[in-house]
Amino acid sequence: MLKIAGNTAFILRNLHTHLLLIMQKTQKQKNISWLLLFMIILVALSTRFFLIINTWPTTNSDEAIMGLMAMHITQHGEWPAMFYGQGYMGAIEAYIAAPFFQLTGPSLPALRIGLLLLFGAFLVAIYYHTRFLYTKNFALFICLLLAAGSKDIIGRQLKAIGGYPELPLLAMLICILVAQIIWSATETSRERFSIKRIFLYFLLGLIMGLAIWADLLILPFIATGLVLLLLFSRKDLFSLPGIVLLVGLCVGIAPMIIYNVTAPFDQNIIANMAGFINASDGKSYSLLQKIAGIFFVSIPGATGYPYLCKPDAFPILGKFNAQCTFLQAGWSLGYLVLWTLAVWRAASNILRARKQPSAVALQSQSQFRQKQILDYSRLMILLSCGITVVLYATSMSAAAEPQIAARYLVCLLLSIPVVLWQLWPHTHTTRTVKSSHIPALLRSSASVGILLLITGIFLIGIVETFSDITQAQHFSAQQTKLVERLQTLGVTRLYTEYWTCNRLIFQSHEKIMCSILAEDFKPGMNRYPPYRRAVQETAKPAYLFLYRSSYDLKFIQEQQKAKQLQKYRYIKYEGYSLYVPI
């Protein structure tokens, strides 16, 4: 008996030792994973911070409006609910920038620095969800890939023009919270009404509301998320958790509701969305042209292809350029094929499980449910992105300006992990006995090669981004000189066009105010009426236009016709024509 007891004790000690070693090894691997993630995020944020302090990307008047909103929050005590003159886009970025304006004063870097926090949080979120759906190593690869990117993608992450920097993070958080809620769903009332689950429902509703306030582009993710909740947690939605979800949604969307209740009808969300859907360059475009714009230009621009050709280089949209068409069509075709394959795999897994209930007997009910949740979560992302593309195809922008309008597909970034998983090694189905090892090896080698090629393209994109810094610095210096020159001349009230006006106001901290003219010299898109009134109340406002632009030529023509041109002092400076009343 003593001998048996001694052997048992020896076995238990060895087992305990092995368990400790395994736990230590597992903990070490976890620490290494988080360390790698931290390093990836640190490098990504450092490179973007360097771009910000070097005034890349080049700013514009839309971004200047967001800066002016942040100024009005910090200096005038205003509480703007929506982007000035645009009743379907929230002011989240202005409120993010406001504390930085309070600390350092209004500036372009201070306006953008808060966006780094959004991007860092997005990388953490997509790592967490990709690890949940797939594997830890694949999640690290995705973060490494998204830490790079094309000029268009990085530009959307760093330019505060409303919606686009925060939408991927908000969409990712919705996907994570929906997955976590249905993963932990149970039939027990006590667990269903636990404080943790109630809080998750409130947080999900709050983020959904904030996302709708930020931009309505988020609606496909909200719709598919609610469908998943209906499938897995229907009882929750028709009880206390559902009420809490609705409360959170109302809290998040409250600024938009208040704005639309108080705003005139022609400025509310309905009027704005109608104008957005029908917006174009005055031409009529067919559905085929819209599809061509999406396929050849918008999808490559939204998913990281760096060498974008102009839209008129493609068939249906313009002249045929073989190189542009082959490369960008190949990128889109590859994305769509992988997207379709991912949808088919997820959907077939779900349907197979529904048709074969006996499969549940081969594994526990819990394991079966978890596998279903993973497939549904993948399908949620894929279908949300697919719906986004279909809705985008209804707008004129898909054909009129497919490269610029690719920003409406910003949430396609969320589909990259699900799409590229089809190429990740060891994800293919198990080979049958009759299968040859050579085809499998070729498939695996081809997948790895494509992943390396995609990684290389993303890295090339960020290298190209850095090559644009000099041009951005030159533009920033030019604008600074222009503002200083205007102030030296005492020109503080003037008329100009949209893409010049708001930049001048923001860069001068409202010392210069301008009113925007349309091409026919009627009042243009003045997003903040007090600026227009300030110019109208001035006895002799100046005029400022890009040198020999259509505005410049029309002003000269109109003044010569009225014999009033001699009443203005003409100054050409930094590529602009300035007309100062004598």
FIPAVO-591084 format. One record per residue (C-alpha): residue number from 1; residue in three letters; chain; z negated, x, y negated. Coordinates in steps of 0.2 Angstrom, whole numbers. Layout:
 pos code unit    pz    px    py
 NUM  Ala    A     Z     X     Y
...
END
This chain:
 pos code unit    pz    px    py
   1  Met    A     0     0     0
   2  Leu    A    -4    14   -12
   3  Lys    A    12    22    -8
   4  Ile    A    22     6   -12
   5  Ala    A    12     4   -28
   6  Gly    A    16    22   -33
   7  Asn    A    34    19   -30
   8  Thr    A    35     3   -39
   9  Ala    A    26    11   -54
  10  Phe    A    39    26   -53
  11  Ile    A    53    13   -53
  12  Leu    A    46     3   -68
  13  Arg    A    43    19   -78
  14  Asn    A    61    25   -75
  15  Leu    A    68     8   -79
  16  His    A    57     7   -95
  17  Thr    A    64    25  -100
  18  His    A    82    19   -97
  19  Leu    A    80     3  -107
  20  Leu    A    72    14  -121
  21  Leu    A    87    25  -120
  22  Ile    A    99    11  -120
  23  Met    A    90     3  -135
  24  Gln    A    90    19  -145
  25  Lys    A   109    22  -141
  26  Thr    A   113     4  -147
  27  Gln    A   103     6  -162
  28  Lys    A   111    23  -166
  29  Gln    A   128    14  -164
  30  Lys    A   123     0  -176
  31  Asn    A   117    13  -189
  32  Ile    A   133    22  -187
  33  Ser    A   143     6  -190
  34  Trp    A   134     1  -205
  35  Leu    A   135    19  -212
  36  Leu    A   154    19  -210
  37  Leu    A   155     2  -218
  38  Phe    A   144     8  -232
  39  Met    A   156    24  -234
  40  Ile    A   171    13  -234
  41  Ile    A   165     1  -247
  42  Leu    A   158    16  -258
  43  Val    A   176    24  -258
  44  Ala    A   184     7  -261
  45  Leu    A   173     3  -276
  46  Ser    A   174    21  -283
  47  Thr    A   193    21  -283
  48  Arg    A   193     4  -292
  49  Phe    A   180     9  -304
  50  Phe    A   191    24  -308
  51  Leu    A   205    13  -311
  52  Ile    A   195     1  -322
  53  Ile    A   189    15  -334
  54  Asn    A   207    21  -335
  55  Thr    A   212     4  -341
  56  Trp    A   222     0  -325
  57  Pro    A   229   -13  -323
  58  Thr    A   237   -16  -339
  59  Thr    A   229   -31  -348
  60  Asn    A   237   -47  -354
  61  Ser    A   233   -62  -365
  62  Asp    A   226   -72  -350
  63  Glu    A   213   -59  -347
  64  Ala    A   209   -58  -365
  65  Ile    A   205   -76  -365
  66  Met    A   192   -73  -351
  67  Gly    A   185   -59  -362
  68  Leu    A   184   -71  -377
  69  Met    A   175   -84  -367
  70  Ala    A   162   -71  -361
  71  Met    A   160   -66  -380
  72  His    A   157   -84  -385
  73  Ile    A   144   -85  -371
  74  Thr    A   134   -70  -377
  75  Gln    A   137   -71  -396
  76  His    A   139   -89  -400
  77  Gly    A   129   -98  -387
  78  Glu    A   144  -107  -380
  79  Trp    A   145  -114  -362
  80  Pro    A   163  -116  -358
  81  Ala    A   166  -125  -341
  82  Met    A   184  -121  -339
  83  Phe    A   197  -108  -344
  84  Tyr    A   202  -112  -361
  85  Gly    A   217  -124  -361
  86  Gln    A   218  -124  -342
  87  Gly    A   207  -138  -335
  88  Tyr    A   209  -134  -317
  89  Met    A   202  -116  -317
  90  Gly    A   184  -112  -319
  91  Ala    A   175  -100  -330
  92  Ile    A   165   -90  -317
  93  Glu    A   172   -73  -322
  94  Ala    A   167   -76  -340
  95  Tyr    A   149   -79  -334
  96  Ile    A   150   -64  -323
  97  Ala    A   155   -53  -337
  98  Ala    A   143   -60  -350
  99  Pro    A   128   -49  -344
 100  Phe    A   139   -34  -345
 101  Phe    A   144   -39  -363
 102  Gln    A   126   -41  -367
 103  Leu    A   122   -23  -361
 104  Thr    A   137   -13  -367
 105  Gly    A   146   -24  -379
 106  Pro    A   163   -33  -377
 107  Ser    A   176   -22  -369
 108  Leu    A   190   -22  -356
 109  Pro    A   180   -11  -343
 110  Ala    A   164   -22  -346
 111  Leu    A   175   -38  -343
 112  Arg    A   181   -31  -326
 113  Ile    A   166   -22  -319
 114  Gly    A   158   -37  -312
 115  Leu    A   174   -40  -302
 116  Leu    A   169   -24  -292
 117  Leu    A   153   -34  -286
 118  Leu    A   165   -48  -280
 119  Phe    A   176   -36  -270
 120  Gly    A   162   -26  -262
 121  Ala    A   154   -43  -257
 122  Phe    A   171   -48  -250
 123  Leu    A   172   -32  -239
 124  Val    A   155   -35  -232
 125  Ala    A   159   -54  -228
 126  Ile    A   175   -50  -220
 127  Tyr    A   167   -36  -210
 128  Tyr    A   153   -48  -204
 129  His    A   165   -62  -199
 130  Thr    A   178   -51  -191
 131  Arg    A   164   -43  -180
 132  Phe    A   158   -61  -176
 133  Leu    A   176   -66  -171
 134  Tyr    A   181   -50  -162
 135  Thr    A   173   -33  -161
 136  Lys    A   164   -20  -172
 137  Asn    A   177    -7  -172
 138  Phe    A   191   -19  -177
 139  Ala    A   180   -25  -191
 140  Leu    A   178    -8  -198
 141  Phe    A   197    -5  -196
 142  Ile    A   200   -21  -206
 143  Cys    A   188   -15  -220
 144  Leu    A   197     2  -220
 145  Leu    A   214    -7  -222
 146  Leu    A   208   -19  -236
 147  Ala    A   199    -5  -245
 148  Ala    A   217     1  -249
 149  Gly    A   232   -11  -253
 150  Ser    A   247   -13  -264
 151  Lys    A   247   -13  -283
 152  Asp    A   249   -31  -284
 153  Ile    A   234   -34  -272
 154  Ile    A   222   -22  -281
 155  Gly    A   228   -28  -298
 156  Arg    A   223   -46  -293
 157  Gln    A   206   -39  -288
 158  Leu    A   203   -31  -305
 159  Lys    A   211   -42  -318
 160  Ala    A   200   -56  -324
 161  Ile    A   213   -70  -326
 162  Gly    A   203   -83  -317
 163  Gly    A   201   -88  -299
 164  Tyr    A   210   -74  -289
 165  Pro    A   196   -60  -288
 166  Glu    A   183   -73  -282
 167  Leu    A   193   -85  -271
 168  Pro    A   194   -73  -256
 169  Leu    A   175   -70  -256
 170  Leu    A   172   -89  -258
 171  Ala    A   184   -94  -244
 172  Met    A   177   -80  -233
 173  Leu    A   159   -87  -236
 174  Ile    A   165  -105  -232
 175  Cys    A   172   -98  -215
 176  Ile    A   156   -89  -211
 177  Leu    A   144  -103  -215
 178  Val    A   154  -116  -206
 179  Ala    A   155  -104  -191
 180  Gln    A   136  -101  -192
 181  Ile    A   132  -120  -193
 182  Ile    A   142  -125  -178
 183  Trp    A   136  -110  -168
 184  Ser    A   118  -115  -170
 185  Ala    A   121  -134  -168
 186  Thr    A   110  -143  -156
 187  Glu    A   107  -160  -150
 188  Thr    A    88  -158  -154
 189  Ser    A    83  -168  -170
 190  Arg    A    69  -155  -173
 191  Glu    A    81  -141  -173
 192  Arg    A    95  -151  -183
 193  Phe    A    83  -154  -197
 194  Ser    A    75  -137  -197
 195  Ile    A    73  -129  -215
 196  Lys    A    86  -115  -210
 197  Arg    A   100  -127  -206
 198  Ile    A    96  -138  -221
 199  Phe    A    97  -123  -232
 200  Leu    A   114  -118  -224
 201  Tyr    A   121  -135  -227
 202  Phe    A   115  -134  -245
 203  Leu    A   123  -117  -247
 204  Leu    A   139  -122  -239
 205  Gly    A   140  -137  -251
 206  Leu    A   136  -126  -266
 207  Ile    A   149  -113  -262
 208  Met    A   162  -126  -259
 209  Gly    A   158  -134  -276
 210  Leu    A   159  -117  -284
 211  Ala    A   175  -113  -276
 212  Ile    A   183  -130  -281
 213  Trp    A   177  -126  -299
 214  Ala    A   185  -109  -298
 215  Asp    A   202  -114  -292
 216  Leu    A   209  -129  -282
 217  Leu    A   218  -116  -271
 218  Ile    A   202  -116  -260
 219  Leu    A   205  -134  -254
 220  Pro    A   214  -130  -238
 221  Phe    A   198  -120  -232
 222  Ile    A   187  -134  -237
 223  Ala    A   197  -147  -228
 224  Thr    A   198  -137  -212
 225  Gly    A   179  -132  -213
 226  Leu    A   175  -150  -214
 227  Val    A   185  -154  -199
 228  Leu    A   176  -141  -189
 229  Leu    A   160  -149  -194
 230  Leu    A   166  -166  -189
 231  Leu    A   171  -159  -172
 232  Phe    A   155  -149  -168
 233  Ser    A   141  -157  -179
 234  Arg    A   146  -175  -183
 235  Lys    A   128  -181  -181
 236  Asp    A   123  -169  -195
 237  Leu    A   136  -175  -207
 238  Phe    A   130  -193  -206
 239  Ser    A   111  -189  -208
 240  Leu    A   100  -178  -219
 241  Pro    A   111  -162  -217
 242  Gly    A   126  -171  -223
 243  Ile    A   117  -178  -238
 244  Val    A   111  -160  -243
 245  Leu    A   129  -154  -241
 246  Leu    A   135  -167  -253
 247  Val    A   121  -162  -265
 248  Gly    A   126  -144  -265
 249  Leu    A   144  -149  -267
 250  Cys    A   139  -159  -283
 251  Val    A   129  -145  -290
 252  Gly    A   143  -132  -288
 253  Ile    A   156  -143  -295
 254  Ala    A   146  -151  -309
 255  Pro    A   154  -140  -323
 256  Met    A   171  -147  -318
 257  Ile    A   165  -165  -317
 258  Ile    A   157  -164  -334
 259  Tyr    A   172  -156  -342
 260  Asn    A   184  -169  -335
 261  Val    A   173  -183  -341
 262  Thr    A   172  -177  -359
 263  Ala    A   189  -169  -361
 264  Pro    A   204  -179  -367
 265  Phe    A   216  -186  -354
 266  Asp    A   230  -174  -358
 267  Gln    A   218  -159  -355
 268  Asn    A   210  -165  -339
 269  Ile    A   213  -159  -322
 270  Ile    A   226  -172  -317
 271  Ala    A   237  -168  -332
 272  Asn    A   235  -149  -329
 273  Met    A   239  -150  -311
 274  Ala    A   254  -161  -314
 275  Gly    A   260  -148  -327
 276  Phe    A   256  -134  -315
 277  Ile    A   266  -141  -300
 278  Asn    A   281  -145  -311
 279  Ala    A   281  -128  -321
 280  Ser    A   297  -118  -321
 281  Asp    A   309  -109  -332
 282  Gly    A   318  -125  -336
 283  Lys    A   330  -124  -321
 284  Ser    A   330  -135  -305
 285  Tyr    A   327  -126  -288
 286  Ser    A   331  -133  -271
 287  Leu    A   319  -132  -256
 288  Leu    A   329  -118  -249
 289  Gln    A   327  -108  -264
 290  Lys    A   308  -110  -264
 291  Ile    A   308  -105  -245
 292  Ala    A   318   -90  -249
 293  Gly    A   306   -85  -263
 294  Ile    A   291   -87  -252
 295  Phe    A   299   -78  -237
 296  Phe    A   307   -63  -246
 297  Val    A   295   -60  -260
 298  Ser    A   279   -70  -261
 299  Ile    A   272   -67  -243
 300  Pro    A   276   -48  -244
 301  Gly    A   267   -48  -261
 302  Ala    A   252   -57  -255
 303  Thr    A   249   -47  -239
 304  Gly    A   251   -29  -245
 305  Tyr    A   269   -24  -245
 306  Pro    A   270   -11  -259
 307  Tyr    A   289    -9  -263
 308  Leu    A   293   -26  -270
 309  Cys    A   311   -28  -276
 310  Lys    A   315   -41  -290
 311  Pro    A   318   -58  -284
 312  Asp    A   337   -58  -288
 313  Ala    A   340   -44  -275
 314  Phe    A   339   -57  -261
 315  Pro    A   351   -70  -254
 316  Ile    A   350   -88  -260
 317  Leu    A   339   -81  -275
 318  Gly    A   353   -69  -282
 319  Lys    A   364   -55  -276
 320  Phe    A   362   -47  -259
 321  Asn    A   353   -30  -258
 322  Ala    A   353   -25  -240
 323  Gln    A   338   -13  -241
 324  Cys    A   327   -25  -250
 325  Thr    A   332   -39  -239
 326  Phe    A   329   -30  -223
 327  Leu    A   312   -22  -227
 328  Gln    A   304   -37  -236
 329  Ala    A   311   -50  -224
 330  Gly    A   306   -39  -209
 331  Trp    A   288   -38  -216
 332  Ser    A   287   -57  -218
 333  Leu    A   295   -60  -201
 334  Gly    A   282   -49  -193
 335  Tyr    A   268   -58  -202
 336  Leu    A   274   -75  -197
 337  Val    A   277   -70  -179
 338  Leu    A   260   -63  -177
 339  Trp    A   253   -78  -186
 340  Thr    A   262   -90  -175
 341  Leu    A   256   -80  -159
 342  Ala    A   238   -81  -166
 343  Val    A   239  -100  -168
 344  Trp    A   247  -102  -151
 345  Arg    A   233   -92  -142
 346  Ala    A   219  -100  -151
 347  Ala    A   227  -118  -149
 348  Ser    A   231  -115  -131
 349  Asn    A   214  -109  -127
 350  Ile    A   207  -125  -134
 351  Leu    A   219  -136  -125
 352  Arg    A   217  -127  -109
 353  Ala    A   198  -129  -110
 354  Arg    A   200  -148  -114
 355  Lys    A   212  -151   -99
 356  Gln    A   201  -141   -87
 357  Pro    A   183  -147   -88
 358  Ser    A   179  -139   -72
 359  Ala    A   180  -122   -81
 360  Val    A   163  -127   -89
 361  Ala    A   155  -126   -71
 362  Leu    A   161  -108   -70
 363  Gln    A   150  -103   -85
 364  Ser    A   135  -110   -94
 365  Gln    A   138  -124  -107
 366  Ser    A   132  -112  -120
 367  Gln    A   145   -99  -116
 368  Phe    A   159  -112  -115
 369  Arg    A   154  -119  -132
 370  Gln    A   153  -102  -140
 371  Lys    A   171   -97  -134
 372  Gln    A   177  -114  -141
 373  Ile    A   169  -111  -158
 374  Leu    A   177   -93  -159
 375  Asp    A   194  -101  -156
 376  Tyr    A   192  -115  -168
 377  Ser    A   185  -102  -181
 378  Arg    A   201   -92  -179
 379  Leu    A   212  -107  -180
 380  Met    A   202  -113  -196
 381  Ile    A   208   -97  -205
 382  Leu    A   226   -98  -199
 383  Leu    A   228  -116  -203
 384  Ser    A   220  -114  -220
 385  Cys    A   233  -100  -224
 386  Gly    A   247  -110  -217
 387  Ile    A   243  -126  -227
 388  Thr    A   241  -115  -243
 389  Val    A   259  -108  -240
 390  Val    A   266  -126  -237
 391  Leu    A   257  -133  -253
 392  Tyr    A   264  -117  -263
 393  Ala    A   281  -122  -257
 394  Thr    A   280  -138  -267
 395  Ser    A   279  -129  -284
 396  Met    A   294  -123  -294
 397  Ser    A   285  -106  -296
 398  Ala    A   290  -102  -278
 399  Ala    A   308  -100  -283
 400  Ala    A   306   -97  -302
 401  Glu    A   294   -82  -301
 402  Pro    A   290   -79  -283
 403  Gln    A   283   -61  -286
 404  Ile    A   271   -66  -300
 405  Ala    A   266   -83  -292
 406  Ala    A   262   -73  -276
 407  Arg    A   244   -73  -283
 408  Tyr    A   243   -92  -277
 409  Leu    A   243   -85  -260
 410  Val    A   228   -73  -263
 411  Cys    A   218   -81  -248
 412  Leu    A   232   -75  -236
 413  Leu    A   221   -59  -235
 414  Leu    A   209   -68  -224
 415  Ser    A   222   -70  -211
 416  Ile    A   225   -52  -209
 417  Pro    A   211   -49  -196
 418  Val    A   216   -64  -185
 419  Val    A   235   -59  -187
 420  Leu    A   232   -40  -183
 421  Trp    A   221   -43  -168
 422  Gln    A   237   -47  -159
 423  Leu    A   241   -28  -160
 424  Trp    A   224   -21  -157
 425  Pro    A   223   -11  -141
 426  His    A   215   -20  -126
 427  Thr    A   218   -37  -132
 428  His    A   232   -42  -121
 429  Thr    A   230   -53  -106
 430  Thr    A   226   -45   -89
 431  Arg    A   241   -39   -80
 432  Thr    A   245   -47   -63
 433  Val    A   246   -36   -47
 434  Lys    A   265   -36   -48
 435  Ser    A   265   -30   -66
 436  Ser    A   272   -13   -70
 437  His    A   261    -1   -79
 438  Ile    A   275     6   -89
 439  Pro    A   279   -10   -99
 440  Ala    A   261   -12  -103
 441  Leu    A   260     6  -109
 442  Leu    A   275     3  -120
 443  Arg    A   267   -13  -127
 444  Ser    A   251    -4  -131
 445  Ser    A   260    11  -139
 446  Ala    A   271     0  -149
 447  Ser    A   256   -10  -155
 448  Val    A   246     6  -160
 449  Gly    A   262    12  -169
 450  Ile    A   264    -4  -179
 451  Leu    A   245    -3  -184
 452  Leu    A   247    15  -190
 453  Leu    A   263    10  -199
 454  Ile    A   254    -4  -208
 455  Thr    A   239     7  -212
 456  Gly    A   251    20  -219
 457  Ile    A   260     7  -230
 458  Phe    A   243     1  -237
 459  Leu    A   238    19  -241
 460  Ile    A   254    22  -250
 461  Gly    A   251     6  -260
 462  Ile    A   235    13  -267
 463  Val    A   243    30  -270
 464  Glu    A   257    21  -280
 465  Thr    A   243    12  -290
 466  Phe    A   236    28  -296
 467  Ser    A   253    34  -302
 468  Asp    A   253    19  -314
 469  Ile    A   238    25  -323
 470  Thr    A   247    35  -336
 471  Gln    A   258    20  -341
 472  Ala    A   242     9  -342
 473  Gln    A   233    22  -353
 474  His    A   248    23  -365
 475  Phe    A   249     4  -367
 476  Ser    A   230     4  -370
 477  Ala    A   232    17  -384
 478  Gln    A   246     8  -391
 479  Gln    A   237    -8  -393
 480  Thr    A   222     1  -400
 481  Lys    A   232     9  -414
 482  Leu    A   241    -7  -418
 483  Val    A   224   -16  -420
 484  Glu    A   218    -1  -431
 485  Arg    A   234    -2  -441
 486  Leu    A   232   -21  -444
 487  Gln    A   214   -19  -450
 488  Thr    A   219    -5  -461
 489  Leu    A   232   -15  -470
 490  Gly    A   220   -30  -471
 491  Val    A   230   -41  -460
 492  Thr    A   217   -52  -451
 493  Arg    A   227   -68  -450
 494  Leu    A   244   -69  -443
 495  Tyr    A   257   -78  -432
 496  Thr    A   264   -71  -416
 497  Glu    A   269   -75  -398
 498  Tyr    A   257   -79  -383
 499  Trp    A   257   -62  -374
 500  Thr    A   252   -53  -390
 501  Cys    A   240   -65  -399
 502  Asn    A   225   -66  -388
 503  Arg    A   225   -47  -384
 504  Leu    A   223   -44  -403
 505  Ile    A   209   -56  -405
 506  Phe    A   199   -49  -390
 507  Gln    A   202   -31  -394
 508  Ser    A   197   -33  -412
 509  His    A   182   -43  -407
 510  Glu    A   189   -58  -417
 511  Lys    A   191   -48  -433
 512  Ile    A   209   -52  -431
 513  Met    A   214   -70  -428
 514  Cys    A   231   -77  -424
 515  Ser    A   241   -93  -420
 516  Ile    A   254   -93  -407
 517  Leu    A   272   -99  -410
 518  Ala    A   284  -105  -397
 519  Glu    A   301   -99  -396
 520  Asp    A   307  -113  -408
 521  Phe    A   293  -107  -420
 522  Lys    A   283  -123  -417
 523  Pro    A   265  -122  -412
 524  Gly    A   263  -113  -395
 525  Met    A   250  -112  -382
 526  Asn    A   235  -110  -393
 527  Arg    A   221  -111  -380
 528  Tyr    A   207  -110  -392
 529  Pro    A   210  -122  -407
 530  Pro    A   198  -113  -420
 531  Tyr    A   210   -98  -420
 532  Arg    A   225  -109  -425
 533  Arg    A   215  -117  -439
 534  Ala    A   209  -101  -446
 535  Val    A   227   -95  -448
 536  Gln    A   233  -112  -455
 537  Glu    A   219  -111  -468
 538  Thr    A   226   -94  -474
 539  Ala    A   237   -94  -489
 540  Lys    A   248   -80  -484
 541  Pro    A   248   -76  -466
 542  Ala    A   257   -62  -458
 543  Tyr    A   270   -62  -444
 544  Leu    A   270   -50  -429
 545  Phe    A   283   -48  -416
 546  Leu    A   289   -36  -403
 547  Tyr    A   303   -26  -411
 548  Arg    A   320   -34  -410
 549  Ser    A   313   -47  -398
 550  Ser    A   320   -65  -399
 551  Tyr    A   306   -70  -410
 552  Asp    A   309   -55  -422
 553  Leu    A   328   -59  -423
 554  Lys    A   324   -78  -426
 555  Phe    A   311   -74  -439
 556  Ile    A   324   -63  -449
 557  Gln    A   337   -76  -447
 558  Glu    A   326   -91  -453
 559  Gln    A   320   -81  -468
 560  Gln    A   337   -75  -473
 561  Lys    A   343   -93  -472
 562  Ala    A   329   -99  -483
 563  Lys    A   331   -83  -494
 564  Gln    A   312   -79  -491
 565  Leu    A   314   -62  -482
 566  Gln    A   311   -52  -498
 567  Lys    A   294   -60  -500
 568  Tyr    A   288   -50  -485
 569  Arg    A   284   -31  -483
 570  Tyr    A   292   -25  -467
 571  Ile    A   283   -12  -456
 572  Lys    A   288    -6  -439
 573  Tyr    A   274     1  -429
 574  Glu    A   271     5  -411
 575  Gly    A   286    -5  -405
 576  Tyr    A   281   -20  -416
 577  Ser    A   289   -28  -432
 578  Leu    A   276   -33  -444
 579  Tyr    A   280   -44  -459
 580  Val    A   266   -44  -472
 581  Pro    A   267   -56  -487
 582  Ile    A   269   -47  -504
END
